Each structure stands twice: as structure tokens, then as C-alpha cells.
Amino acid sequence: MSLNFFDVGQLDLFWSLLLALVLGSVVGLERERVGKEAGLRTNALVSVGSALFTILSVHMASQLQTPAFDPSRIASQVVVGIGFIGAGLIIFRGERIENLTTAATVWVVAAIGMAVGFGMYLLAILTTLLVYIFLEIAQRFKPREHKSQSE
């Protein structure tokens, strides 16, 4: 494995990270607009981080070409790590559970970033649009007595 700091192929990977940043930001802006703690920055960084880990696992698999390296391990550990972040976002207050939608959103944004990392750009873009539209519509149909409470 050689180190080439000026590999043009790495610029393509940068564009993938930029796309992951934009897609995570789209979802994050919606969360920010409704006043959630995990907003623009959190969702953008989760998307970029997930994309980068995925890109690295794909790259290492192609470089090493050994059965000892399983790229799916890295991807599965991203999911586990995001699960810990999501669990940290969920708050129990008496009989109410808060931030469940926000935790689920961070989980989906990680999947969007992973889709970008695997080069599935159209799937990532369409999923982002689907999630954004769903969150916007769901917010409008939220019962009034719960609008003042966190999710």
C-alpha cells in the first residue's frame, strides 16, 4: 500500500464527503427549525463521519484484498456507535419519552452518509428528500397538546 498525498481519486472522495455534509445539513436544518438539540451541526457531522468511515472501509478492502479484513465490520460498528449517540439523546421524564424522533433522525442520517460512502448517491439524495418531507408533514399533524413538549 503506497501513500500518495496528491492522488486525484481522493478529490472524488472529497466530493462524496461534501455531498454527505449537504444531505445531513438538509435534515439538520429541519431539526434546527423545530428547536431540537441535534440540529444542523450534529446531523451534518454524523452524515460526514458515517460517509468517511464507509469510504475508508471500502478503500481498505480494495487495498488489502485479504479475507482477514472484512469491510462490513466497520459499517456495522458505525451503526452501533450511532446507536449510542441516539440512546444519549433520548430523555425519560416521568411517563414521557423525549427526543425519540431526533434520535431516529440521527440514525437515518448516518445511513444516508453510509449510502454516500458506498457511492449510492441517488439513494442518499432520495432518502434525504423523503426524510425531510416526512418530518415536515409529521410536524404539521402533531397533536396540539404535544407541540409544546419535546418529542
Stockholm file with secondary structure:
# STOCKHOLM 1.0

chainA/1-151         MSLNFFDVGQLDLFWSLLLALVLGSVVGLERERVGKEAGLRTNALVSVGSALFTILSVHMASQLQTPAFDPSRIASQVVVGIGFIGAGLIIFRGERIENLTTAATVWVVAAIGMAVGFGMYLLAILTTLLVYIFLEIAQRFKPREHKSQSE
#=GR chainA/1-151 SS CCCCTTCTHHHHHHHHHHHHHHHHHHHHHHHHHTTCSSCHHHHHHHHHHHHHHHHHHHHHHHHHCCTTCCHHHHHHHHHHHHHHHHHHHCEEETTEEESHHHHHHHHHHHHHHHHHHTTCHHHHHHHHHHHHHHHHHHHHTSCHHHHTSCC
#=GC SS_cons         CCCCTTCTHHHHHHHHHHHHHHHHHHHHHHHHHTTCSSCHHHHHHHHHHHHHHHHHHHHHHHHHCCTTCCHHHHHHHHHHHHHHHHHHHCEEETTEEESHHHHHHHHHHHHHHHHHHTTCHHHHHHHHHHHHHHHHHHHHTSCHHHHTSCC
//
